C-alpha cells in the first residue's frame, strides 16, 4: 500500500466516526429519562459524555437520527400516551409529570406528534378498546 492510499483510508476512518460510543448513548438516554419531568440541558449531557456541547449534539444526532431535544420530546409524548391510556390523571397532571411547562404546551406538542389532542387520542383509544371487547 502506498502513502496516498494510507492517507485516504485514515481520512475515511476519521470521517465515519461521528457517532457516540454505546456507553455515551446509554448515559445520555438514561440521564434524559431520569429527568423527563424536569429536563436536562444539552451541556449537562455533553459533560456526562466527556464532550463539548456542539460535538455531543452533532454526534447524538448522527447516532440516533434526531437531536437530543427531539429525542427527549418524543420520550415525553410516549410517557404521556402511557399515562393517558392507563391512568385517571388530569391533563394538567400528565403535562407536569412528563416535563411540559403547562397543559397548553403539552397539548400543542401532543397534537404535533399524534395529529390530535390528548383527549381525542384517549377517546379514540377507549372507543377502539370497547369495540374490541364487543367483537
MDAnalysis code that builds the backbone (N, CA, C; Angstrom):
import MDAnalysis as mda
import numpy as np

u = mda.Universe.empty(405, n_residues=135, atom_resindex=np.repeat(np.arange(135), 3), trajectory=True)
u.add_TopologyAttr("name", ["N", "CA", "C"] * 135)
u.add_TopologyAttr("resid", np.arange(1, 136))
u.add_TopologyAttr("resname", ["UNK", "UNK", "UNK", "UNK", "UNK", "UNK", "UNK", "UNK", "UNK", "UNK", "UNK", "UNK", "UNK", "UNK", "UNK", "UNK", "UNK", "UNK", "UNK", "UNK", "UNK", "UNK", "UNK", "UNK", "UNK", "UNK", "UNK", "UNK", "UNK", "UNK", "UNK", "UNK", "UNK", "UNK", "UNK", "UNK", "UNK", "UNK", "UNK", "UNK", "UNK", "UNK", "UNK", "UNK", "UNK", "UNK", "UNK", "UNK", "UNK", "UNK", "UNK", "UNK", "UNK", "UNK", "UNK", "UNK", "UNK", "UNK", "UNK", "UNK", "UNK", "UNK", "UNK", "UNK", "UNK", "UNK", "UNK", "UNK", "UNK", "UNK", "UNK", "UNK", "UNK", "UNK", "UNK", "UNK", "UNK", "UNK", "UNK", "UNK", "UNK", "UNK", "UNK", "UNK", "UNK", "UNK", "UNK", "UNK", "UNK", "UNK", "UNK", "UNK", "UNK", "UNK", "UNK", "UNK", "UNK", "UNK", "UNK", "UNK", "UNK", "UNK", "UNK", "UNK", "UNK", "UNK", "UNK", "UNK", "UNK", "UNK", "UNK", "UNK", "UNK", "UNK", "UNK", "UNK", "UNK", "UNK", "UNK", "UNK", "UNK", "UNK", "UNK", "UNK", "UNK", "UNK", "UNK", "UNK", "UNK", "UNK", "UNK", "UNK", "UNK", "UNK", "UNK"])
u.atoms.positions = np.array([
    [0.859, -1.166, 0.000],
    [0.000, 0.000, 0.000],
    [0.903, 1.225, 0.000],
    [0.623, 2.135, -0.924],
    [1.468, 3.332, -0.956],
    [0.943, 4.397, 0.005],
    [1.696, 5.466, 0.141],
    [1.378, 6.509, 1.117],
    [0.036, 7.187, 0.820],
    [-0.293, 7.395, -0.453],
    [-1.546, 8.064, -0.813],
    [-2.763, 7.233, -0.379],
    [-2.706, 5.927, -0.555],
    [-3.813, 5.066, -0.150],
    [-3.976, 5.059, 1.370],
    [-2.881, 5.087, 2.113],
    [-2.945, 5.123, 3.572],
    [-3.624, 6.398, 4.047],
    [-3.304, 7.498, 3.436],
    [-3.884, 8.781, 3.811],
    [-5.385, 8.779, 3.568],
    [-5.808, 8.237, 2.446],
    [-7.233, 8.172, 2.122],
    [-7.960, 7.293, 3.131],
    [-7.416, 6.130, 3.465],
    [-8.044, 5.235, 4.430],
    [-8.147, 5.891, 5.804],
    [-7.098, 6.564, 6.230],
    [-7.124, 7.234, 7.530],
    [-8.175, 8.338, 7.547],
    [-8.290, 9.071, 6.475],
    [-9.270, 10.139, 6.385],
    [-10.683, 9.570, 6.416],
    [-10.931, 8.487, 5.695],
    [-12.247, 7.863, 5.694],
    [-12.614, 7.338, 7.082],
    [-11.640, 6.762, 7.773],
    [-11.890, 6.242, 9.112],
    [-12.273, 7.372, 10.053],
    [-11.563, 8.484, 10.014],
    [-11.878, 9.622, 10.875],
    [-13.239, 10.216, 10.542],
    [-13.569, 10.286, 9.271],
    [-14.834, 10.885, 8.857],
    [-16.030, 10.035, 9.269],
    [-15.862, 8.742, 9.394],
    [-17.002, 7.866, 9.685],
    [-17.202, 7.616, 11.179],
    [-16.429, 8.246, 12.045],
    [-16.560, 8.007, 13.478],
    [-17.367, 9.111, 14.154],
    [-18.423, 9.588, 13.509],
    [-19.215, 10.675, 14.049],
    [-20.294, 10.241, 15.003],
    [-20.296, 8.982, 15.417],
    [-21.338, 8.509, 16.325],
    [-20.796, 8.397, 17.734],
    [-21.713, 8.491, 18.690],
    [-21.342, 8.314, 20.083],
    [-21.007, 6.850, 20.351],
    [-20.186, 6.629, 21.336],
    [-19.912, 5.258, 21.782],
    [-21.160, 4.756, 22.508],
    [-21.295, 3.455, 22.614],
    [-22.508, 2.899, 23.220],
    [-22.704, 3.381, 24.655],
    [-21.626, 3.517, 25.426],
    [-21.770, 3.994, 26.800],
    [-22.266, 5.440, 26.834],
    [-21.867, 6.232, 25.836],
    [-22.307, 7.629, 25.793],
    [-23.796, 7.728, 25.456],
    [-24.251, 6.927, 24.523],
    [-25.677, 6.911, 24.169],
    [-26.494, 6.465, 25.381],
    [-26.040, 5.381, 26.012],
    [-26.746, 4.851, 27.182],
    [-26.786, 5.887, 28.306],
    [-25.676, 6.538, 28.564],
    [-25.600, 7.557, 29.613],
    [-26.541, 8.720, 29.314],
    [-26.480, 9.231, 28.092],
    [-27.310, 10.377, 27.718],
    [-28.801, 10.035, 27.821],
    [-29.185, 8.886, 27.306],
    [-30.600, 8.492, 27.345],
    [-31.065, 8.258, 28.777],
    [-30.242, 7.627, 29.599],
    [-30.621, 7.400, 30.999],
    [-30.783, 8.721, 31.742],
    [-29.883, 9.662, 31.496],
    [-29.989, 10.969, 32.141],
    [-31.269, 11.689, 31.719],
    [-31.569, 11.639, 30.419],
    [-32.780, 12.314, 29.929],
    [-34.032, 11.645, 30.493],
    [-34.067, 10.322, 30.503],
    [-35.234, 9.615, 31.038],
    [-35.382, 9.849, 32.542],
    [-34.264, 9.914, 33.237],
    [-34.297, 10.145, 34.673],
    [-34.767, 11.539, 35.045],
    [-34.636, 12.465, 34.104],
    [-35.057, 13.846, 34.370],
    [-36.122, 14.286, 33.375],
    [-36.944, 13.332, 32.958],
    [-38.004, 13.606, 31.989],
    [-38.932, 14.709, 32.478],
    [-39.235, 14.697, 33.764],
    [-40.179, 15.676, 34.310],
    [-39.573, 17.066, 34.498],
    [-38.278, 17.148, 34.726],
    [-37.647, 18.447, 34.957],
    [-36.778, 18.910, 33.799],
    [-36.326, 17.992, 32.982],
    [-35.464, 18.336, 31.863],
    [-34.004, 18.365, 32.264],
    [-33.163, 18.374, 31.272],
    [-31.717, 18.413, 31.471],
    [-31.124, 19.165, 30.294],
    [-30.119, 19.942, 30.548],
    [-29.524, 20.733, 29.468],
    [-28.597, 19.865, 28.615],
    [-28.439, 20.279, 27.387],
    [-27.525, 19.581, 26.478],
    [-26.100, 19.696, 27.018],
    [-25.807, 20.799, 27.665],
    [-24.473, 20.980, 28.253],
    [-24.206, 19.916, 29.315],
    [-25.190, 19.633, 30.168],
    [-25.025, 18.591, 31.190],
    [-24.831, 17.218, 30.553],
    [-25.600, 16.952, 29.497],
    [-25.461, 15.669, 28.796],
    [-24.075, 15.552, 28.182],
    [-23.623, 16.629, 27.557],
    [-22.302, 16.628, 26.925],
    [-21.203, 16.390, 27.954],
    [-21.315, 17.054, 29.101],
    [-20.308, 16.865, 30.159],
    [-20.285, 15.425, 30.645],
    [-21.453, 14.818, 30.795],
    [-21.527, 13.424, 31.246],
    [-20.897, 12.478, 30.229],
    [-20.876, 12.899, 28.982],
    [-20.292, 12.070, 27.919],
    [-18.874, 12.512, 27.553],
    [-18.328, 13.453, 28.330],
    [-16.959, 13.942, 28.128],
    [-16.748, 14.549, 26.741],
    [-17.734, 15.352, 26.315],
    [-17.658, 16.009, 25.016],
    [-18.073, 17.471, 25.148],
    [-17.721, 18.260, 24.152],
    [-18.225, 19.630, 24.115],
    [-19.701, 19.583, 23.739],
    [-20.411, 20.658, 24.027],
    [-21.848, 20.715, 23.743],
    [-22.129, 20.505, 22.253],
    [-21.402, 21.221, 21.409],
    [-21.661, 21.129, 19.959],
    [-21.274, 19.752, 19.411],
    [-20.175, 19.218, 19.889],
    [-19.737, 17.898, 19.423],
    [-20.741, 16.826, 19.870],
    [-21.187, 16.917, 21.118],
    [-22.178, 15.961, 21.609],
    [-23.456, 16.034, 20.777],
    [-23.961, 17.239, 20.548],
    [-25.210, 17.401, 19.783],
    [-25.086, 16.797, 18.394],
    [-23.971, 17.085, 17.743],
    [-23.748, 16.561, 16.391],
    [-23.672, 15.031, 16.407],
    [-22.943, 14.476, 17.372],
    [-22.769, 13.027, 17.429],
    [-24.051, 12.313, 17.885],
    [-24.812, 12.935, 18.768],
    [-26.085, 12.333, 19.197],
    [-27.026, 12.240, 17.996],
    [-27.085, 13.301, 17.220],
    [-27.948, 13.304, 16.036],
    [-27.486, 12.247, 15.034],
    [-26.193, 12.125, 14.867],
    [-25.649, 11.110, 13.951],
    [-25.981, 9.701, 14.449],
    [-25.967, 9.515, 15.759],
    [-26.196, 8.188, 16.345],
    [-27.668, 7.793, 16.384],
    [-28.561, 8.768, 16.591],
    [-29.980, 8.456, 16.798],
    [-30.892, 8.982, 15.687],
    [-30.324, 9.693, 14.730],
    [-31.072, 10.315, 13.632],
    [-32.001, 11.443, 14.110],
    [-31.753, 11.974, 15.326],
    [-32.518, 13.126, 15.807],
    [-31.708, 13.854, 16.872],
    [-31.928, 15.159, 16.991],
    [-31.228, 15.915, 18.038],
    [-31.709, 15.493, 19.426],
    [-30.903, 15.758, 20.462],
    [-31.292, 15.350, 21.813],
    [-32.636, 15.938, 22.253],
    [-32.907, 17.187, 21.893],
    [-34.168, 17.813, 22.286],
    [-35.361, 17.084, 21.681],
    [-35.241, 16.653, 20.439],
    [-36.331, 15.921, 19.788],
    [-36.502, 14.545, 20.427],
    [-35.393, 13.884, 20.736],
    [-35.476, 12.570, 21.383],
    [-36.198, 12.707, 22.718],
    [-35.850, 13.732, 23.491],
    [-36.492, 13.975, 24.782],
    [-37.978, 14.269, 24.608],
    [-38.319, 15.086, 23.618],
    [-39.729, 15.415, 23.354],
    [-40.517, 14.157, 22.998],
    [-39.945, 13.298, 22.164],
    [-40.632, 12.053, 21.787],
    [-40.819, 11.124, 22.983],
    [-39.850, 11.089, 23.876],
    [-39.989, 10.271, 25.085],
    [-41.077, 10.834, 25.996],
    [-41.179, 12.155, 26.061],
    [-42.236, 12.777, 26.863],
    [-43.613, 12.442, 26.297],
    [-43.743, 12.483, 24.991],
    [-45.024, 12.139, 24.360],
    [-45.328, 10.656, 24.583],
    [-44.315, 9.811, 24.489],
    [-44.511, 8.377, 24.725],
    [-45.011, 8.129, 26.146],
    [-44.406, 8.800, 27.125],
    [-44.849, 8.646, 28.513],
    [-46.264, 9.183, 28.684],
    [-46.570, 10.300, 28.024],
    [-47.923, 10.867, 28.148],
    [-48.969, 9.923, 27.559],
    [-48.642, 9.244, 26.463],
    [-49.577, 8.268, 25.884],
    [-49.846, 7.143, 26.879],
    [-48.803, 6.675, 27.543],
    [-48.973, 5.601, 28.534],
    [-49.851, 6.078, 29.687],
    [-49.652, 7.309, 30.131],
    [-50.473, 7.838, 31.226],
    [-51.919, 8.060, 30.783],
    [-52.109, 8.529, 29.559],
    [-53.473, 8.711, 29.044],
    [-54.191, 7.368, 28.954],
    [-53.450, 6.342, 28.622],
    [-54.039, 5.011, 28.453],
    [-54.344, 4.348, 29.794],
    [-53.426, 4.478, 30.742],
    [-53.500, 3.659, 31.953],
    [-53.815, 4.405, 33.240],
    [-54.064, 5.705, 33.185],
    [-54.302, 6.418, 34.439],
    [-55.562, 7.278, 34.346],
    [-55.948, 7.796, 35.474],
    [-57.096, 8.716, 35.526],
    [-56.620, 10.134, 35.831],
    [-55.356, 10.394, 35.569],
    [-54.782, 11.710, 35.845],
    [-55.403, 12.772, 34.946],
    [-55.468, 13.988, 35.436],
    [-55.914, 15.129, 34.634],
    [-54.829, 15.506, 33.643],
    [-55.206, 16.188, 32.562],
    [-54.220, 16.595, 31.560],
    [-53.121, 17.467, 32.163],
    [-53.502, 18.336, 33.082],
    [-52.512, 19.193, 33.732],
    [-51.490, 18.359, 34.494],
    [-51.954, 17.338, 35.187],
    [-51.058, 16.462, 35.942],
    [-50.141, 15.676, 34.999],
    [-50.701, 15.190, 33.904],
    [-49.899, 14.452, 32.917],
    [-48.844, 15.374, 32.323],
    [-49.257, 16.589, 31.992],
    [-48.314, 17.560, 31.418],
    [-47.115, 17.760, 32.336],
    [-47.363, 18.006, 33.599],
    [-46.276, 18.253, 34.546],
    [-45.458, 16.996, 34.801],
    [-46.110, 15.847, 34.882],
    [-45.422, 14.568, 35.100],
    [-44.456, 14.249, 33.951],
    [-44.812, 14.693, 32.756],
    [-43.999, 14.392, 31.574],
    [-43.015, 15.508, 31.218],
    [-42.974, 16.566, 32.026],
    [-41.975, 17.602, 31.815],
    [-42.386, 18.753, 30.925],
    [-43.671, 18.860, 30.609],
    [-44.138, 20.002, 29.827],
    [-44.367, 21.163, 30.786],
    [-44.185, 22.381, 30.301],
    [-44.291, 23.542, 31.188],
    [-45.714, 23.770, 31.679],
    [-46.700, 23.405, 30.861],
    [-48.106, 23.537, 31.260],
    [-48.961, 22.695, 30.321],
    [-50.272, 22.695, 30.572],
    [-51.184, 21.881, 29.773],
    [-51.204, 22.324, 28.312],
    [-51.134, 23.618, 28.085],
    [-51.156, 24.140, 26.721],
    [-49.940, 23.659, 25.922],
    [-48.779, 23.726, 26.539],
    [-47.547, 23.242, 25.896],
    [-47.659, 21.754, 25.591],
    [-48.176, 20.999, 26.553],
    [-48.387, 19.565, 26.365],
    [-49.316, 19.299, 25.184],
    [-50.452, 19.985, 25.146],
    [-51.433, 19.751, 24.079],
    [-50.867, 20.106, 22.712],
    [-50.152, 21.215, 22.601],
    [-49.541, 21.609, 21.319],
    [-48.548, 20.553, 20.847],
    [-47.691, 20.119, 21.760],
    [-46.683, 19.116, 21.409],
    [-47.342, 17.798, 21.029],
    [-48.362, 17.401, 21.773],
    [-49.069, 16.151, 21.510],
    [-49.748, 16.193, 20.140],
    [-50.415, 17.309, 19.825],
    [-51.084, 17.453, 18.523],
    [-50.056, 17.358, 17.399],
    [-48.902, 18.000, 17.567],
    [-47.854, 17.931, 16.542],
    [-47.360, 16.501, 16.342],
    [-47.278, 15.727, 17.413],
    [-46.770, 14.358, 17.329],
    [-47.819, 13.356, 16.875],
    [-49.057, 13.509, 17.364],
    [-50.089, 12.495, 17.144],
    [-51.190, 12.905, 16.172],
    [-51.255, 14.198, 15.844],
    [-52.272, 14.657, 14.909],
    [-53.643, 14.867, 15.521],
    [-53.729, 14.786, 16.842],
    [-54.991, 15.022, 17.546],
    [-54.673, 15.410, 18.983],
    [-55.673, 15.974, 19.660],
    [-55.468, 16.382, 21.053],
    [-55.336, 15.150, 21.946],
    [-54.763, 15.330, 23.133],
    [-54.664, 14.194, 24.053],
    [-56.027, 13.583, 24.389],
    [-57.041, 14.422, 24.603],
    [-58.378, 13.901, 24.925],
    [-58.967, 13.130, 23.742],
    [-58.790, 13.647, 22.531],
    [-59.282, 12.937, 21.344],
    [-58.562, 11.598, 21.196],
    [-57.258, 11.585, 21.452],
    [-56.477, 10.345, 21.368],
    [-56.987, 9.346, 22.398],
    [-57.219, 9.835, 23.601],
    [-57.710, 8.978, 24.678],
    [-59.099, 8.426, 24.350],
    [-59.981, 9.286, 23.825],
    [-61.332, 8.843, 23.441],
    [-61.273, 7.802, 22.341],
    [-60.418, 8.029, 21.364],
    [-60.252, 7.070, 20.260],
    [-59.781, 5.727, 20.808],
    [-58.834, 5.762, 21.716],
    [-58.320, 4.535, 22.321],
    [-59.422, 3.795, 23.078],
    [-60.223, 4.529, 23.840],
    [-61.317, 3.919, 24.591],
    [-62.365, 3.319, 23.656],
    [-62.667, 4.015, 22.557],
    [-63.627, 3.519, 21.571],
    [-63.122, 2.236, 20.931],
    [-61.843, 2.228, 20.538],
    [-61.259, 1.038, 19.922],
    [-61.247, -0.136, 20.891],
    [-60.939, 0.143, 22.149],
    [-60.924, -0.913, 23.174],
    [-62.326, -1.477, 23.373],
    [-63.325, -0.602, 23.432],
    [-64.718, -1.053, 23.611],
    [-65.160, -1.893, 22.418],
    [-64.784, -1.477, 21.206],
    [-65.148, -2.234, 20.003],
    [-64.507, -3.618, 20.024],
    [-63.262, -3.694, 20.484],
    [-62.572, -4.980, 20.568],
    [-63.268, -5.911, 21.549],
    [-63.793, -5.350, 22.639],
    [-64.478, -6.158, 23.642],
    [-65.774, -6.730, 23.080],
    [-66.487, -5.929, 22.296],
    [-67.793, -6.363, 21.764],
    [-67.683, -7.249, 20.545],
    [-66.513, -7.347, 19.975],
    [-66.353, -8.204, 18.777],
    [-66.105, -9.631, 19.131],
])
